[in-house]
Amino acid sequence: MRRAIEHALDRKRLVDFAWEGATVPLVVPFSTYGGLEAYESQMTSVIMKYNPDDPDPGQVASEMQAAGYARDATGFWAKDGTRLTMDLLTPGFVRSMGPTVERQLRDNGFDVTFKLFDPDVAPFLDIVRAGSASLWNMLHCGSSAEPWGTMQHFHSRFASPAQGQQNSYITANSQYLNPEFDAIINQMDPMIPSPNDPAYVALASQATDLFLRDVPEIVLADHRSVVTFNNAYWRGWMSASDPYASPSSLWAPMELALLKIQPASAQ
């Protein structure tokens, strides 16, 4: 079913409608910001093996039929006389993705309803972190420097201990349980990441292969924000020449910025 949903989504159209063309589609959880291109460029054969960016109604039908579903009289997917219905939970900061994804899924036979959580996202997080959501839009908030920082979020150690119980990390919500994947991440844990280390790149590629095969998460696009910095009083903000963090006002980048910036008078 996850593969069917992925084939129902046209990432280019999502970017054009939801982001007005202001970002780029992605198929793996590696941002275009920072140093991840050096790794992703070595995984081309792995990515092409699965061809994830392939909006194809025929493939949607094939995957859903293999899962035991058929279209009902109104054109929606159903099994044993029961229509598949899902809410698409979406926090306010990615609200534009909600109705856009909803439309594409409904056009492909999924009875999906966009549900917005704004301004309070706490109820959204409670549902998602407890493994009680069917579909949701969310920022992954992974690494902008190397693959492990993002891929480790799919380790089973971050899964909810039981249905309905909160997981241990706010952005690791896949509930993915795969001992083979866990073993790869365990090997990567103590390693110093480098795109020039064949052993590290090989493990990252193996993890990416399993990610694309099992689809624990469907990556849609890079999340970009327009953030300006004023150097009149404080200098040392993240920049193209010093991309030590993503240029965002979110908590993690700002924590790093506070450790980096200096009064302009002191420089």
Secondary structure by P-SEA (a helix, b strand, c coil): caaaaaaaccaaaaaaacccccbbbbcccccccccaaaaaaaaaaaaaacccccccaaaaaaaaaaabbbbccccccccccbbbbbbbccccccccaaaaaaaaaaaaccbbbbbbbcccaaaaaaaaaaccccbbbbbcccccccccccccccccccccccccccccccccccccccaaaaaaaaaacccccccccaaaaaaaaaaaaaaaacccccccbbbbbbbbbbcccccccccccccccccccccaaaaaaaacccccccc
